[in-house]
Amino acid sequence: LWGTGTSWMDINYAPGVFDFTNIDTWIGISHAQHIDLIYTFGQVPGWASSNPGLVCGNGGSPLGSCAPPNDLNSDGSGTNQHWKDFVTALVTHAAGQIKYWEIWNEPTVPGYWQGTNQQMLRLAQDAFTIIKSVDPSALVTTPSPSTGITGVAGWMGPYLGLGGGKYADIISFHGYSYVNQPGVDPQPEDIVPLINNLK
């Protein structure tokens, strides 16, 4: 559901205020087509951002949306209540209708995340606990890095070293091809070295 107007900032306009209109539309479409959905978490709302004016890369991400929540410290401590409230409301609303929950979109890309691995681990821990308590049949993925052959493994290794594997059913990544040769088109097989490096 990434890019469908269903991110955290699209749904949770203010503390305790949620609008599920867009996500309900997509759920209806997926049911009509008999397909499973994966929801990708990301984009912190301005009111919950620890740095609302932060420039998030150069891809057009809204100011402050790549910063961690303002109730989550750099070492992963803090209440993290904004996040927990959002995850609880969303998963409760969509329980049984969304099969896969991807913890964060591309934490290796500054436009989507400029927090610490400890903060990302805490987001994953709290989300995993909430999702499994509301919908035990749901499957949770790790955050999905995306920066080529070395970047994916380079991020995932330290994240798993912190214990990130305990809060996921699936290790995931975004496998784009980064062939930079003039006249050479990317091929699906280009992803094989990335997978091998990640393993």
N, C-alpha and C positions, 0 to 999 in steps of 0.2 A: 504493500500500500504506500510505499515511499513515493512522494511527488504527486499525491492525490488530494492534497489539502486536508490531510488527516494527522499531521504531526502534532507534537505536544502543544506547540504554540497555536496551532489551528483549532484545537479542541478545548483547551483550558485557558480561557480568556482572562480569568482573575481567580484568586484563591476560592476554591469551592464552586466555581462557575464552569460548566462543561456544556459543549454543544456537539452532539453526536450525529448531526444531520448528514454530513458528508460520509462518515464511516458507515452509517446505516444504508446509504445509497449503494456504496460499494459492496456491502454484505449482501444486499438484495441482488445485485448483478452477479456476484459469485455463486449464489445459490441457484439462480436461474440457469447459469452455465455449468453447474456441477463441478466447480473448481475450488480448491483449498486456497485460503488466504495466508499470507505472511505479513504481519504488522512489524514495521521497522521503527523503533523509537529514535527520536532525535529532535533537535530544535527547541531549546529551552525558551519558554516565553519571557518577554522582557521583564515582567513583574517578578519573576523567580530567578532571573539571571544575576550572577555575582558581579557581572561587568556589562551592564546594559548597553554601553556605548562601544564595546569591543568590535573592531572590524574583523569579520569572519571570512578570511581568505579573499579571493577575487572572483568567486563564482556567483555572487549575488545572494549569499545567505544573509538573512536579516541580522542587523546589529545585535550583539549580545547572545545570539542563539547558540553559539559554539562554546560559551562559557559555562562552567558548572553551576548548579543551583546555588543560591546564596545562603543556604543552610547546610552546606556540605563543605567541610574543611579540606585542605589539600592532602592531608594524610588519610582521608576517608572517614574521619569522625564527623560528628554533627548529627542533627536530628534527621536530615534528609526527608523532612515531612512533605515538602512540596511534591517531590517525586513519588513518594509512597501514596499520597492522596490521589495523584493523577493515575498511577498504575492501577490502584485499587478500583477507582471509578471506571476506567476504561475496560479492564478485564472483567469486572462484574457485569458491565453493560453488554460485552461481546462474548461472554463465556459460552463455549460450545460452537461459536460461529467463526472464530479465528483459530486455526490449528497451530500456527507457528508464530512465535514471538522473537524477533531479532532485537537484541538488547540495545545496539546503537549502530547508526549508519557511519561507517568509515572513520573511526577515531584517529586514523593516521592522517586525515586531511584537515588542515587548519580551519577550513570553512565549516566543518561539522563538529570539531572538538578541540579545545585548547586547555583541557584540564589534565589532571595527573592520572596515571594508571590506578593509583589507590582510589581515586574518586570513581573511576569507571568500574572498578571491582565492587565498590559499595553500591553503585546503581544496579549492577548485575545481581548482587546478593539480595538486595531488597526486592527487586522485581521478580527474581526466581521464586523467592519465598511466597510472595503474594500470588503470582500466577498459579503456582502449584496448589496453593490453599483454596483458590477459587475454582480452578479447572484442572484437576489432576491429570487429565488426558492430554492437555496442551503440551507442546514441545517448545523448549526454549533454546535459542542459539547463543553463542558467544557474540560479543560485538564483532562486526565484520570489517577488518582492515582491508585497505586497497591501495597499495603503492608498489605494485610490481613484485618481481621474484624475491628480492631480499627484504623489501619493506613489510610484506605480509608476515613472513616468519619472524622478522626482526621485532615486530610489535607483539605478535602472538606469544613468542617465547617468554618474554618477561611477564606478560599478563598471566599466562598459565603458571609461571613460577610464583606468582603471588597467591595462587589458589583459584584462579578463574575457572578452571575446569569443574570445580564443585558446583558451579551455578549455571550449568548448561547441559542440555541433552545432546547438542550438536555443536561441533566446532565449525564455524562458518567464515567465509571470506568472500570478497568480491573480486572475481578473477578476470580483470581486463587484460588484454594483450597490449604490450608496450613495444611493439616493433617500430623502430625509428629508422628504417631504411627506405630511401626514396624508391617508389615503384614497387615496394613489397607490401602486399596486403596482409593484415593480421589473419591468422588461421586458428581454429579451435585448438589445434595441437600445441599452440604456443603456451597454453596454460599448464601443460604437463610439468615443465621444470618448476613452476610455482608450487604446484601440488607436492612434488617430491621434496622441495625445500621446506615446505611447511611441515610435512611428515617428519 
